[in-house]
Amino acid sequence: MRLYRNMNDATKQRISQRLKGRSMTDSHKQAISDSMKAYWKTIPYKPTDENYESKNDASNETSM
């Protein structure tokens, strides 16, 4: 199970190479597209340090 959307470039390249040359019908491509759109809506972006710090600052201010 994926925790975050972010993926390094080497992994993306390996996936791309494995999928090259496969043939699919247009309806199959559309079904994959629809299901992947729904799937990616459930996976959050990985939090960055600056986002984490700003959320902590905001929560500290409200708790005072």
Buried (B, 14 or more C-beta within 10 A) or exposed (E): EEEEEEEEEEEEEEEEEEEEEEEEEEEEEEEEEEEEEEEEEEEEEEEEEEEEEEEEEEEEEEEE
